[in-house]
Amino acid sequence: MDIILKYFDDFTEEQIGQFRQLEALYTAWNEQINVISRKDIEKLYEKHVLHSLAIAVMCNFDDGTEVVDIGTGGGFPGIPLAIFFPKVKFMLVDSIGKKIKVVEEVAEAIGLKNVTTLHGRVEEIKGRTFDYAVSRAVAPLGDLWKWISPLLRIGQKSEELPNGLICLKGGNLDEEIKASGLKKITQAWTLNSIFPEPSFDEKFVIYVPKLN
């Protein structure tokens, strides 16, 4: 938890309490369902919570914004972002039911009122649109964009970035971005320029705007 407070100092007591509860909750759930790798659970706050919050640094969502988390797994980046932005609406989507159960139980345990869940695939969503999509290492950029682009509204619900896709990825992404056909409009930021921690070397925040 200290590493979160190293970079953020304007949380309410309720938010700090919610972040503090995550360690015990995810440790307990991970013993039943492997939602976080065993070697990473001891570095939950750095490798999962802080990692997720890089999106909050790059894009300060306006109150009332609607965000979908594609392939949320155990709730990342969606759960940390929902704590950070209590007046933003998050839908966390995953095709694996047991992972969605963990998300629901964690959200309920810490009192998150701004999270809904969907057991399924994001491309199966009908009758809903969103301002932004977020994701963490789920699929190639081209696939993510194909799935989510039809569900994104044109507009701008933050001062920093127009509506679009914001995802967390690692490694050499040149070929992936080129293959996506989105190279001309894609922006990338190194994660260790946001949080200078060794574990964030070769990790990135990738952004694609919804233009039409």
Backbone as ProteinMPNN parsed JSONL, in Angstrom:
{"seq_chain_A": "MDIILKYFDDFTEEQIGQFRQLEALYTAWNEQINVISRKDIEKLYEKHVLHSLAIAVMCNFDDGTEVVDIGTGGGFPGIPLAIFFPKVKFMLVDSIGKKIKVVEEVAEAIGLKNVTTLHGRVEEIKGRTFDYAVSRAVAPLGDLWKWISPLLRIGQKSEELPNGLICLKGGNLDEEIKASGLKKITQAWTLNSIFPEPSFDEKFVIYVPKLN", "coords_chain_A": {"N_chain_A": [[0.824, -1.212, 0.0], [2.038, 1.195, 0.593], [3.413, 1.988, -1.666], [1.442, 2.957, -3.329], [0.612, 5.273, -2.003], [2.91, 6.659, -2.251], [2.818, 7.816, -4.724], [0.342, 9.044, -4.909], [-1.588, 11.404, -3.173], [-4.037, 12.395, -2.509], [-6.295, 11.001, -1.749], [-9.502, 10.141, -0.324], [-10.418, 9.149, 3.035], [-12.086, 6.968, 2.863], [-11.441, 5.914, 0.319], [-8.738, 5.205, 0.752], [-9.126, 3.241, 2.678], [-10.514, 1.357, 1.122], [-8.572, 0.648, -0.79], [-6.685, -0.478, 0.954], [-7.972, -2.797, 1.814], [-7.775, -4.52, -0.308], [-5.533, -6.237, -0.423], [-5.837, -8.341, 1.529], [-8.245, -9.412, 0.622], [-7.714, -10.252, -2.064], [-5.632, -12.02, -1.592], [-6.924, -14.021, -0.123], [-8.901, -14.879, -1.974], [-7.259, -15.733, -4.004], [-6.243, -18.081, -3.091], [-8.269, -19.804, -3.529], [-9.097, -19.454, -6.194], [-7.108, -19.047, -8.931], [-6.414, -16.05, -9.67], [-4.467, -14.176, -9.806], [-1.039, -14.323, -10.55], [0.963, -16.586, -8.638], [3.497, -15.707, -7.878], [3.239, -12.995, -8.028], [1.388, -12.094, -6.181], [2.374, -11.182, -3.753], [3.331, -8.746, -4.451], [1.149, -7.182, -4.985], [0.2, -4.491, -4.835], [2.067, -2.98, -6.25], [2.455, -4.303, -8.805], [-0.082, -4.72, -9.773], [-2.171, -2.986, -8.716], [-1.004, -0.311, -8.704], [-0.012, -0.391, -11.303], [-2.446, -0.514, -12.743], [-3.419, 2.026, -12.133], [-1.948, 3.743, -13.665], [-3.416, 4.417, -15.871], [-5.226, 6.227, -14.815], [-3.577, 8.39, -14.321], [-2.921, 9.228, -16.879], [-5.381, 9.838, -17.98], [-7.889, 11.641, -16.787], [-10.863, 10.845, -15.913], [-14.018, 12.387, -16.474], [-16.68, 13.09, -14.126], [-19.42, 10.86, -14.227], [-18.67, 9.604, -16.547], [-18.635, 6.708, -18.66], [-17.145, 3.585, -18.577], [-15.712, 0.673, -19.967], [-14.191, -2.336, -19.017], [-12.203, -4.474, -20.648], [-11.944, -7.915, -20.623], [-11.37, -8.284, -17.827], [-10.345, -10.066, -15.938], [-9.314, -10.743, -12.715], [-10.158, -8.275, -11.954], [-8.662, -6.108, -12.873], [-7.676, -3.517, -15.021], [-9.926, -2.46, -13.756], [-11.067, -2.496, -11.014], [-9.177, -1.019, -9.272], [-9.335, 1.45, -10.681], [-12.029, 2.077, -10.39], [-12.165, 2.556, -7.669], [-10.525, 4.802, -7.569], [-11.94, 6.623, -9.148], [-14.754, 7.39, -8.033], [-17.133, 8.459, -9.012], [-17.442, 7.656, -11.576], [-18.732, 5.369, -13.965], [-18.259, 1.933, -14.175], [-18.081, -0.945, -16.195], [-17.198, -4.219, -15.843], [-15.873, -6.765, -17.687], [-15.653, -10.2, -18.454], [-14.912, -13.385, -19.853], [-14.713, -15.6, -18.292], [-16.357, -17.169, -15.808], [-15.724, -17.658, -13.051], [-13.817, -15.761, -12.497], [-15.228, -13.384, -12.791], [-16.912, -13.725, -10.629], [-15.107, -13.353, -8.498], [-14.486, -10.643, -8.914], [-17.014, -9.489, -8.414], [-17.402, -10.187, -5.723], [-15.225, -8.914, -4.459], [-15.748, -6.216, -5.108], [-18.181, -5.859, -3.777], [-17.384, -6.345, -1.128], [-15.718, -4.189, -0.53], [-17.378, -2.106, -0.859], [-17.947, -0.849, -3.339], [-19.888, 1.107, -5.398], [-20.091, 1.749, -7.994], [-19.634, -0.148, -9.922], [-20.45, -2.54, -12.337], [-20.936, -5.85, -13.652], [-20.181, -8.221, -16.279], [-20.584, -11.426, -17.427], [-19.14, -12.689, -20.021], [-18.276, -11.963, -23.45], [-16.802, -8.958, -24.669], [-17.469, -8.231, -27.258], [-19.96, -9.249, -27.533], [-21.724, -7.576, -26.34], [-24.742, -5.824, -26.417], [-26.738, -3.024, -27.272], [-25.522, -1.131, -25.631], [-23.324, 1.59, -25.041], [-20.107, 3.166, -24.623], [-17.837, 5.561, -23.143], [-15.088, 5.276, -22.839], [-12.784, 2.548, -23.237], [-10.933, 0.224, -21.324], [-8.074, -1.874, -20.783], [-5.971, -4.686, -20.012], [-3.306, -6.253, -21.184], [-4.72, -8.235, -22.713], [-5.366, -8.983, -25.383], [-4.174, -8.793, -28.813], [-3.664, -5.464, -30.118], [-5.088, -4.804, -32.477], [-7.222, -6.644, -32.435], [-8.517, -5.921, -30.036], [-9.39, -3.349, -30.719], [-11.108, -3.885, -32.866], [-13.133, -5.271, -31.551], [-14.087, -3.379, -29.678], [-14.443, -0.86, -30.838], [-17.008, -0.419, -32.162], [-18.608, 0.032, -29.969], [-17.917, 2.354, -28.757], [-18.468, 5.767, -27.961], [-18.275, 8.781, -29.862], [-16.566, 11.637, -28.727], [-15.516, 13.556, -25.841], [-14.644, 12.873, -22.709], [-12.856, 13.612, -20.782], [-10.3, 15.906, -19.732], [-7.862, 15.376, -20.822], [-7.752, 13.341, -22.875], [-9.511, 12.482, -25.848], [-12.479, 10.408, -26.188], [-11.933, 6.859, -26.256], [-9.809, 3.943, -26.607], [-7.855, 2.709, -23.998], [-5.065, 1.015, -23.096], [-3.016, -1.3, -21.258], [0.12, -2.55, -21.836], [2.944, -4.732, -22.581], [6.443, -5.21, -23.514], [7.992, -5.37, -26.816], [6.247, -3.45, -28.923], [6.069, -2.589, -31.504], [5.584, -4.125, -33.891], [3.072, -5.155, -33.332], [1.465, -2.85, -33.148], [1.793, -1.86, -35.726], [0.655, -3.969, -37.208], [-1.965, -3.704, -36.444], [-3.059, -1.727, -37.955], [-3.455, 0.769, -37.004], [-1.484, 2.559, -36.575], [-1.014, 5.29, -37.253], [-2.69, 6.762, -35.624], [-2.294, 5.923, -33.06], [-1.113, 6.389, -29.741], [1.62, 6.152, -27.454], [2.925, 5.677, -24.202], [5.691, 5.3, -22.041], [5.609, 3.235, -19.2], [7.341, 3.489, -17.031], [7.985, 6.12, -17.142], [5.896, 7.303, -15.996], [5.5, 6.04, -13.497], [8.367, 5.593, -11.996], [9.531, 2.759, -11.555], [11.388, -0.277, -11.258], [9.996, -2.598, -12.073], [8.348, -1.769, -14.065], [9.691, -1.416, -16.401], [9.864, -1.563, -19.918], [7.118, -1.581, -20.208], [3.926, -0.269, -21.173], [1.535, 2.399, -21.704], [-1.063, 2.427, -23.919], [-2.885, 4.223, -26.346], [-5.786, 4.715, -28.281], [-7.725, 6.835, -30.166], [-11.295, 7.36, -30.518], [-12.421, 8.177, -33.493], [-14.319, 8.183, -35.525]], "CA_chain_A": [[0.0, 0.0, 0.0], [2.902, 2.376, 0.662], [3.804, 2.429, -3.009], [0.328, 3.746, -3.861], [0.663, 6.58, -1.356], [4.131, 7.323, -2.748], [2.502, 8.559, -5.942], [-0.945, 9.725, -4.795], [-1.757, 11.899, -1.804], [-5.304, 13.123, -2.382], [-7.411, 10.084, -1.552], [-10.313, 10.241, 0.883], [-10.212, 8.036, 3.968], [-12.816, 5.812, 2.328], [-10.641, 5.329, -0.76], [-7.573, 4.547, 1.352], [-9.621, 2.01, 3.283], [-10.823, 0.396, 0.066], [-7.304, 0.128, -1.317], [-6.035, -1.331, 1.97], [-8.665, -4.085, 1.908], [-7.538, -5.366, -1.478], [-4.512, -7.264, -0.199], [-6.416, -9.49, 2.21], [-9.288, -10.005, -0.223], [-7.132, -10.985, -3.192], [-4.862, -13.143, -1.06], [-7.883, -15.073, 0.227], [-9.514, -15.417, -3.186], [-6.253, -16.393, -4.832], [-6.066, -19.435, -2.577], [-9.364, -20.611, -4.073], [-9.135, -19.284, -7.647], [-5.855, -18.391, -9.297], [-6.687, -14.88, -10.494], [-3.199, -13.441, -9.895], [0.029, -15.317, -10.471], [1.423, -16.802, -7.262], [4.694, -14.911, -7.582], [2.893, -11.577, -8.026], [0.426, -11.711, -5.152], [3.067, -10.424, -2.703], [3.547, -7.395, -4.97], [-0.158, -6.8, -5.509], [0.013, -3.049, -4.973], [2.929, -2.452, -7.302], [2.312, -4.917, -10.125], [-1.467, -4.778, -10.215], [-2.934, -1.784, -8.384], [-0.321, 0.859, -9.26], [-0.024, -0.59, -12.755], [-3.773, -0.105, -13.215], [-3.636, 3.456, -11.921], [-1.284, 4.523, -14.717], [-4.482, 4.937, -16.734], [-5.789, 7.407, -14.156], [-2.631, 9.498, -14.495], [-2.963, 9.688, -18.27], [-6.727, 10.252, -18.381], [-8.716, 11.933, -15.615], [-12.237, 10.735, -16.395], [-15.034, 13.269, -15.907], [-17.785, 12.454, -13.414], [-20.479, 10.37, -15.106], [-18.107, 8.861, -17.675], [-18.888, 5.266, -18.669], [-15.927, 2.886, -18.983], [-15.778, -0.785, -19.972], [-12.9, -3.021, -18.829], [-12.247, -5.654, -21.509], [-11.154, -9.02, -20.093], [-10.9, -7.755, -16.545], [-9.695, -11.063, -15.081], [-9.713, -10.574, -11.317], [-10.614, -6.909, -11.681], [-7.629, -5.12, -13.187], [-7.505, -2.344, -14.159], [-11.206, -1.883, -13.383], [-11.316, -2.263, -9.583], [-8.447, 0.166, -8.798], [-9.852, 2.66, -11.305], [-13.337, 2.375, -9.79], [-11.872, 3.199, -6.376], [-9.943, 6.117, -7.857], [-12.983, 7.481, -9.732], [-16.018, 6.881, -7.489], [-18.28, 9.001, -9.736], [-17.388, 7.128, -12.935], [-19.388, 4.065, -14.031], [-17.413, 0.915, -14.785], [-18.564, -2.297, -16.446], [-16.064, -5.132, -15.921], [-16.316, -7.869, -18.543], [-14.733, -11.319, -18.642], [-15.596, -14.588, -20.332], [-14.535, -16.678, -17.306], [-17.31, -16.892, -14.741], [-15.15, -17.637, -11.704], [-13.118, -14.489, -12.324], [-16.265, -12.381, -12.551], [-17.361, -13.909, -9.245], [-14.131, -12.675, -7.641], [-14.71, -9.206, -9.089], [-18.255, -9.121, -7.72], [-17.205, -10.328, -4.278], [-14.31, -7.851, -4.023], [-16.464, -4.939, -5.202], [-19.165, -5.795, -2.686], [-16.699, -6.304, 0.162], [-15.156, -2.862, -0.254], [-18.444, -1.114, -0.973], [-17.953, -0.113, -4.604], [-21.251, 1.267, -5.928], [-20.004, 2.203, -9.387], [-19.158, -1.271, -10.727], [-21.309, -3.637, -12.763], [-20.137, -6.905, -14.281], [-20.793, -9.022, -17.326], [-19.909, -12.683, -17.748], [-19.255, -12.857, -21.465], [-17.25, -11.284, -24.243], [-17.201, -7.57, -24.916], [-18.07, -8.109, -28.581], [-21.336, -9.726, -27.447], [-22.552, -6.551, -25.705], [-25.722, -5.213, -27.314], [-27.552, -1.959, -26.7], [-24.768, -0.299, -24.69], [-22.133, 2.266, -25.545], [-19.214, 3.631, -23.574], [-16.949, 6.658, -23.511], [-13.728, 4.731, -22.915], [-12.521, 1.151, -22.901], [-9.614, -0.031, -20.75], [-7.725, -3.285, -20.864], [-4.606, -4.977, -19.58], [-2.641, -7.451, -21.731], [-5.75, -9.239, -22.998], [-5.357, -9.433, -26.776], [-3.502, -7.831, -29.691], [-4.347, -4.181, -30.242], [-6.053, -4.846, -33.569], [-8.416, -7.366, -31.983], [-9.205, -5.082, -29.051], [-10.056, -2.245, -31.412], [-12.213, -4.456, -33.644], [-14.215, -5.613, -30.624], [-14.63, -2.29, -28.864], [-14.721, 0.373, -31.572], [-18.434, -0.165, -32.391], [-19.296, 0.345, -28.705], [-17.403, 3.612, -28.224], [-19.076, 7.01, -28.424], [-17.394, 9.895, -30.21], [-16.687, 12.724, -27.765], [-14.366, 13.707, -24.951], [-15.103, 12.885, -21.321], [-11.761, 13.982, -19.889], [-9.559, 17.033, -20.288], [-6.613, 14.944, -21.439], [-7.838, 12.487, -24.058], [-10.832, 12.165, -26.386], [-12.96, 9.042, -25.966], [-11.185, 5.861, -27.0], [-9.29, 2.744, -25.95], [-6.607, 2.887, -23.25], [-4.697, -0.318, -22.632], [-1.705, -1.522, -20.647], [0.786, -3.639, -22.546], [4.374, -4.82, -22.348], [7.287, -5.77, -24.557], [8.181, -4.61, -28.049], [4.908, -3.362, -29.496], [6.116, -1.993, -32.842], [4.92, -4.972, -34.877], [1.652, -5.257, -32.978], [0.802, -1.603, -33.535], [1.797, -1.827, -37.192], [-0.307, -4.962, -37.691], [-3.323, -3.275, -36.096], [-3.547, -0.733, -38.898], [-3.805, 1.969, -36.227], [-0.226, 3.214, -36.214], [-1.053, 6.742, -37.421], [-3.479, 7.419, -34.572], [-1.972, 5.341, -31.743], [-0.103, 7.036, -28.899], [2.176, 5.243, -26.445], [3.754, 6.269, -23.148], [6.362, 4.295, -21.22], [5.046, 3.226, -17.85], [8.291, 3.97, -16.024], [8.003, 7.585, -17.15], [4.787, 7.68, -15.112], [5.919, 5.51, -12.199], [9.727, 5.067, -12.218], [9.803, 1.557, -10.785], [12.032, -1.267, -12.135], [9.064, -3.596, -12.614], [7.594, -1.202, -15.177], [10.511, -1.332, -17.603], [9.279, -2.204, -21.103], [5.659, -1.611, -20.136], [3.421, 0.926, -21.835], [0.124, 2.769, -21.83], [-1.373, 2.608, -25.33], [-4.161, 4.923, -26.509], [-6.327, 4.871, -29.622], [-8.943, 7.634, -30.056], [-12.472, 7.052, -31.34], [-12.515, 9.335, -34.381], [-15.541, 8.172, -36.344]], "C_chain_A": [[0.861, 1.267, 0.0], [3.259, 2.895, -0.72], [2.691, 3.21, -3.693], [0.39, 5.162, -3.301], [1.928, 7.351, -1.715], [3.8, 8.226, -3.927], [1.196, 9.347, -5.874], [-1.154, 10.159, -3.353], [-3.092, 12.605, -1.583], [-6.511, 12.201, -2.269], [-8.207, 10.452, -0.313], [-9.982, 9.057, 1.798], [-10.926, 6.78, 3.471], [-12.013, 5.13, 1.227], [-9.416, 4.603, -0.212], [-7.983, 3.227, 1.989], [-9.928, 0.945, 2.248], [-9.543, -0.199, -0.526], [-6.648, -0.828, -0.314], [-6.674, -2.711, 2.044], [-8.304, -5.045, 0.777], [-6.56, -6.497, -1.198], [-5.105, -8.513, 0.437], [-7.445, -10.199, 1.332], [-8.682, -10.825, -1.361], [-6.274, -12.159, -2.729], [-5.79, -14.319, -0.755], [-8.491, -15.707, -1.026], [-8.509, -16.18, -4.029], [-5.957, -17.812, -4.351], [-7.137, -20.378, -3.115], [-9.357, -20.624, -5.603], [-7.89, -18.503, -8.038], [-6.112, -17.226, -10.246], [-5.453, -13.994, -10.668], [-2.095, -14.472, -9.767], [0.588, -15.391, -9.055], [2.608, -15.916, -6.909], [4.387, -13.419, -7.489], [2.029, -11.151, -6.854], [1.087, -10.907, -4.036], [3.384, -8.997, -3.151], [2.27, -6.868, -5.619], [-0.239, -5.301, -5.791], [0.88, -2.46, -6.073], [2.54, -2.982, -8.673], [0.883, -4.931, -10.652], [-2.229, -3.48, -9.947], [-2.284, -0.539, -8.993], [-0.28, 0.79, -10.789], [-1.346, -0.113, -13.35], [-3.956, 1.404, -13.161], [-2.843, 4.334, -12.874], [-2.322, 5.127, -15.659], [-5.083, 6.198, -16.141], [-4.879, 8.623, -14.297], [-2.761, 10.095, -15.899], [-4.318, 10.26, -18.663], [-7.605, 10.407, -17.147], [-10.181, 11.972, -16.051], [-13.165, 11.731, -15.696], [-16.057, 12.452, -15.119], [-18.865, 12.045, -14.411], [-19.986, 9.633, -16.336], [-18.439, 7.373, -17.535], [-17.702, 4.546, -19.307], [-16.173, 1.384, -18.943], [-14.366, -1.342, -19.875], [-12.984, -4.355, -19.562], [-11.363, -6.756, -20.934], [-10.541, -8.687, -18.756], [-10.159, -8.768, -15.675], [-10.213, -10.945, -13.659], [-10.12, -9.16, -10.961], [-9.587, -5.83, -11.959], [-7.644, -4.798, -14.675], [-8.78, -1.811, -13.514], [-11.413, -1.566, -11.918], [-10.504, -1.076, -9.058], [-8.966, 1.47, -9.405], [-11.209, 3.053, -10.721], [-13.18, 2.99, -8.397], [-11.401, 4.629, -6.612], [-10.997, 7.108, -8.332], [-14.365, 7.039, -9.253], [-17.263, 7.393, -8.215], [-18.263, 8.64, -11.213], [-17.982, 5.72, -12.924], [-18.515, 3.069, -14.795], [-18.199, -0.373, -15.009], [-17.345, -3.183, -16.661], [-16.523, -6.424, -16.583], [-15.243, -8.946, -18.597], [-15.522, -12.556, -19.031], [-15.52, -15.741, -19.34], [-15.363, -16.354, -16.058], [-16.696, -16.794, -13.357], [-14.372, -16.355, -11.449], [-14.109, -13.353, -12.087], [-16.813, -12.512, -11.133], [-16.412, -13.214, -8.272], [-14.327, -11.162, -7.709], [-15.93, -8.755, -8.29], [-18.083, -9.164, -6.209], [-16.289, -9.23, -3.735], [-15.026, -6.504, -4.032], [-17.473, -4.786, -4.071], [-18.477, -5.629, -1.328], [-16.166, -4.919, 0.496], [-16.162, -1.741, -0.497], [-18.421, -0.285, -2.237], [-19.375, -0.083, -5.163], [-21.253, 1.575, -7.419], [-19.497, 1.121, -10.327], [-20.313, -2.212, -11.057], [-20.432, -4.647, -13.49], [-20.92, -7.575, -15.388], [-19.944, -10.257, -17.552], [-20.144, -12.95, -19.222], [-18.115, -12.152, -22.162], [-17.733, -9.894, -24.623], [-17.876, -7.421, -26.274], [-19.513, -8.608, -28.616], [-22.276, -8.69, -26.827], [-23.465, -5.912, -26.744], [-26.451, -4.094, -26.561], [-26.857, -1.101, -25.665], [-23.627, 0.373, -25.428], [-21.366, 2.844, -24.365], [-18.372, 4.799, -24.093], [-15.513, 6.164, -23.71], [-13.776, 3.225, -22.678], [-11.118, 1.075, -22.321], [-9.352, -1.526, -20.801], [-6.286, -3.461, -20.418], [-4.166, -6.321, -20.147], [-3.613, -8.583, -22.059], [-5.605, -9.84, -24.385], [-4.559, -8.431, -27.595], [-4.341, -6.58, -29.9], [-5.405, -4.193, -31.344], [-7.337, -5.551, -33.187], [-9.214, -6.527, -30.986], [-10.008, -3.985, -29.754], [-11.245, -2.744, -32.215], [-13.411, -4.743, -32.742], [-14.895, -4.372, -30.056], [-15.041, -1.072, -29.663], [-16.216, 0.62, -31.814], [-19.188, 0.276, -31.133], [-18.865, 1.677, -28.106], [-18.134, 4.807, -28.826], [-17.982, 7.996, -28.853], [-17.632, 11.016, -29.2], [-15.426, 12.847, -26.94], [-14.859, 13.89, -23.535], [-13.938, 12.997, -20.337], [-11.042, 15.157, -20.527], [-8.392, 16.563, -21.145], [-6.796, 14.251, -22.793], [-9.281, 12.365, -24.548], [-11.203, 10.7, -26.102], [-12.157, 8.057, -26.811], [-10.798, 4.676, -26.142], [-7.969, 3.081, -25.266], [-6.215, 1.523, -22.7], [-3.257, -0.354, -22.127], [-1.077, -2.738, -21.302], [2.278, -3.617, -22.24], [5.118, -5.387, -23.532], [7.444, -4.842, -25.744], [6.871, -4.602, -28.831], [4.896, -2.846, -30.927], [5.341, -2.81, -33.863], [3.423, -5.078, -34.604], [0.888, -4.01, -33.404], [0.723, -1.493, -35.053], [0.731, -2.759, -37.763], [-1.753, -4.547, -37.429], [-3.92, -2.347, -37.135], [-3.872, 0.6, -38.253], [-2.581, 2.841, -35.92], [-0.313, 4.738, -36.251], [-1.78, 7.454, -36.294], [-3.151, 6.916, -33.165], [-0.895, 6.159, -31.042], [0.362, 6.033, -27.852], [3.042, 6.029, -25.472], [4.418, 5.138, -22.37], [5.848, 4.388, -19.794], [6.04, 3.75, -16.82], [8.567, 5.458, -16.124], [6.88, 8.14, -16.276], [5.107, 7.289, -13.67], [7.306, 4.903, -12.378], [10.082, 3.926, -11.268], [10.404, 0.505, -11.721], [11.063, -2.253, -12.771], [8.278, -3.079, -13.814], [8.455, -0.941, -16.415], [9.831, -2.116, -18.734], [7.778, -2.428, -20.978], [5.13, -0.245, -20.579], [1.932, 1.142, -21.58], [-0.105, 3.102, -23.301], [-2.762, 3.236, -25.457], [-4.522, 5.029, -27.985], [-7.626, 5.674, -29.505], [-10.07, 7.117, -30.947], [-12.743, 8.274, -32.209], [-13.791, 9.361, -35.214], [-16.289, 6.858, -36.142]], "O_chain_A": [[0.451, 2.296, -0.537], [3.392, 4.102, -0.921], [2.968, 4.045, -4.554], [0.237, 6.135, -4.039], [2.003, 8.562, -1.503], [4.422, 9.273, -4.111], [0.968, 10.23, -6.701], [-0.928, 9.385, -2.423], [-3.266, 13.323, -0.599], [-7.621, 12.575, -2.649], [-7.661, 11.007, 0.64], [-9.346, 8.091, 1.376], [-10.43, 5.667, 3.639], [-11.914, 3.903, 1.201], [-9.092, 3.505, -0.664], [-7.284, 2.221, 1.862], [-9.641, -0.233, 2.459], [-9.453, -1.409, -0.735], [-6.118, -1.869, -0.701], [-5.985, -3.695, 2.311], [-8.509, -6.253, 0.899], [-6.747, -7.609, -1.693], [-4.899, -9.622, -0.058], [-7.51, -11.428, 1.302], [-9.091, -11.963, -1.594], [-6.203, -13.181, -3.41], [-5.485, -15.465, -1.084], [-8.583, -16.93, -1.123], [-8.858, -17.158, -4.69], [-5.475, -18.645, -5.12], [-6.945, -21.593, -3.156], [-9.581, -21.66, -6.228], [-7.652, -17.411, -7.522], [-6.041, -17.378, -11.466], [-5.403, -13.161, -11.573], [-2.2, -15.398, -8.963], [0.674, -14.379, -8.359], [2.716, -15.43, -5.783], [5.181, -12.657, -6.936], [1.942, -9.96, -6.558], [0.447, -10.046, -3.432], [3.674, -8.136, -2.32], [2.305, -6.204, -6.655], [-0.694, -4.89, -6.858], [0.459, -1.528, -6.757], [2.318, -2.205, -9.601], [0.662, -5.132, -11.846], [-2.863, -2.936, -10.852], [-2.94, 0.207, -9.719], [-0.489, 1.792, -11.473], [-1.358, 0.608, -14.347], [-4.578, 1.991, -14.047], [-3.039, 5.549, -12.895], [-2.126, 6.223, -16.183], [-5.413, 7.135, -16.868], [-5.357, 9.754, -14.382], [-2.716, 11.312, -16.076], [-4.402, 11.077, -19.58], [-8.015, 9.418, -16.537], [-10.676, 13.005, -16.502], [-13.104, 11.896, -14.478], [-16.277, 11.275, -15.403], [-19.185, 12.798, -15.331], [-20.79, 9.091, -17.094], [-18.514, 6.848, -16.424], [-17.305, 4.854, -20.43], [-16.774, 0.877, -17.997], [-13.457, -0.88, -20.564], [-13.729, -5.251, -19.164], [-10.159, -6.557, -20.771], [-9.329, -8.797, -18.573], [-9.423, -8.377, -14.769], [-11.417, -11.036, -13.423], [-10.397, -8.867, -9.798], [-9.629, -4.758, -11.355], [-7.628, -5.708, -15.505], [-8.731, -0.812, -12.796], [-11.887, -0.479, -11.589], [-11.089, -0.186, -8.441], [-9.029, 2.487, -8.716], [-11.499, 4.241, -10.577], [-13.971, 3.845, -7.998], [-11.835, 5.554, -5.925], [-10.961, 8.284, -7.972], [-15.082, 6.372, -9.999], [-18.342, 6.822, -8.055], [-18.98, 9.242, -12.013], [-17.76, 4.962, -11.98], [-18.088, 3.335, -15.919], [-18.903, -0.838, -14.112], [-16.545, -2.928, -17.562], [-17.441, -7.09, -16.105], [-14.062, -8.643, -18.764], [-16.657, -12.748, -18.595], [-16.192, -16.756, -19.524], [-15.091, -15.383, -15.352], [-17.096, -15.942, -12.564], [-14.276, -15.907, -10.307], [-13.856, -12.464, -11.274], [-17.142, -11.507, -10.504], [-16.857, -12.561, -7.329], [-14.332, -10.485, -6.681], [-15.876, -7.754, -7.575], [-18.562, -8.281, -5.498], [-16.551, -8.678, -2.667], [-14.923, -5.738, -3.074], [-17.601, -3.713, -3.481], [-18.937, -4.861, -0.483], [-16.159, -4.515, 1.658], [-15.832, -0.564, -0.355], [-18.836, 0.874, -2.218], [-19.988, -1.13, -5.373], [-22.317, 1.652, -8.034], [-18.988, 1.424, -11.406], [-21.059, -2.629, -10.171], [-19.313, -4.329, -13.894], [-22.149, -7.512, -15.435], [-18.749, -10.165, -17.83], [-21.225, -13.386, -19.62], [-17.115, -11.789, -21.542], [-18.92, -9.68, -24.868], [-18.759, -6.579, -26.435], [-20.214, -8.415, -29.61], [-23.489, -8.899, -26.79], [-23.016, -5.511, -27.818], [-26.739, -4.212, -25.37], [-27.521, -0.409, -24.894], [-23.034, -0.21, -26.336], [-21.898, 2.993, -23.265], [-18.218, 4.996, -25.298], [-14.821, 6.588, -24.635], [-14.674, 2.704, -22.016], [-10.215, 1.78, -22.772], [-10.278, -2.335, -20.856], [-5.489, -2.523, -20.44], [-4.579, -7.38, -19.675], [-3.365, -9.742, -21.728], [-5.708, -11.055, -24.555], [-4.29, -7.327, -27.121], [-5.57, -6.629, -29.864], [-6.496, -3.653, -31.163], [-8.424, -5.115, -33.567], [-10.438, -6.434, -31.082], [-11.165, -3.734, -29.415], [-12.287, -2.089, -32.243], [-14.556, -4.492, -33.117], [-16.121, -4.313, -29.961], [-15.905, -0.314, -29.221], [-16.664, 1.76, -31.686], [-20.283, 0.83, -31.226], [-19.382, 2.088, -27.068], [-18.388, 4.859, -30.03], [-16.9, 8.03, -28.267], [-18.778, 11.309, -28.858], [-14.384, 12.301, -27.302], [-15.422, 14.929, -23.191], [-14.028, 12.534, -19.2], [-11.162, 15.38, -21.731], [-7.978, 17.253, -22.077], [-6.073, 14.545, -23.745], [-10.186, 12.165, -23.737], [-10.339, 9.872, -25.814], [-11.752, 8.368, -27.931], [-11.384, 4.436, -25.086], [-7.074, 3.665, -25.878], [-6.962, 0.936, -21.917], [-2.412, 0.451, -22.52], [-1.664, -3.82, -21.324], [2.811, -2.637, -21.718], [4.523, -5.969, -24.439], [7.074, -3.67, -25.683], [6.442, -5.637, -29.341], [3.825, -2.681, -31.511], [4.534, -2.265, -34.616], [2.611, -5.09, -35.529], [-0.208, -4.105, -33.957], [-0.301, -1.08, -35.597], [-0.002, -2.392, -38.681], [-2.664, -4.997, -38.124], [-5.138, -2.186, -37.202], [-4.492, 1.463, -38.875], [-2.653, 3.753, -35.096], [0.246, 5.411, -35.385], [-1.516, 8.628, -36.032], [-3.683, 7.436, -32.185], [0.096, 6.566, -31.649], [-0.404, 5.173, -27.417], [3.791, 6.925, -25.864], [3.778, 4.13, -22.073], [5.675, 5.479, -19.25], [5.641, 4.385, -15.844], [9.292, 6.013, -15.299], [6.913, 9.302, -15.87], [4.999, 8.1, -12.75], [7.41, 3.782, -12.876], [10.832, 4.105, -10.308], [9.974, 0.4, -12.87], [11.289, -2.7, -13.896], [7.615, -3.853, -14.504], [7.995, -0.314, -17.369], [9.294, -3.202, -18.514], [7.231, -3.357, -21.572], [5.778, 0.785, -20.393], [1.184, 0.21, -21.284], [0.579, 3.957, -23.864], [-3.698, 2.836, -24.765], [-3.693, 5.381, -28.823], [-8.546, 5.239, -28.812], [-9.827, 6.516, -31.994], [-13.239, 9.289, -31.72], [-14.287, 10.431, -35.567], [-17.344, 6.649, -36.741]]}, "name": "protein", "num_of_chains": 1, "seq": "MDIILKYFDDFTEEQIGQFRQLEALYTAWNEQINVISRKDIEKLYEKHVLHSLAIAVMCNFDDGTEVVDIGTGGGFPGIPLAIFFPKVKFMLVDSIGKKIKVVEEVAEAIGLKNVTTLHGRVEEIKGRTFDYAVSRAVAPLGDLWKWISPLLRIGQKSEELPNGLICLKGGNLDEEIKASGLKKITQAWTLNSIFPEPSFDEKFVIYVPKLN"}
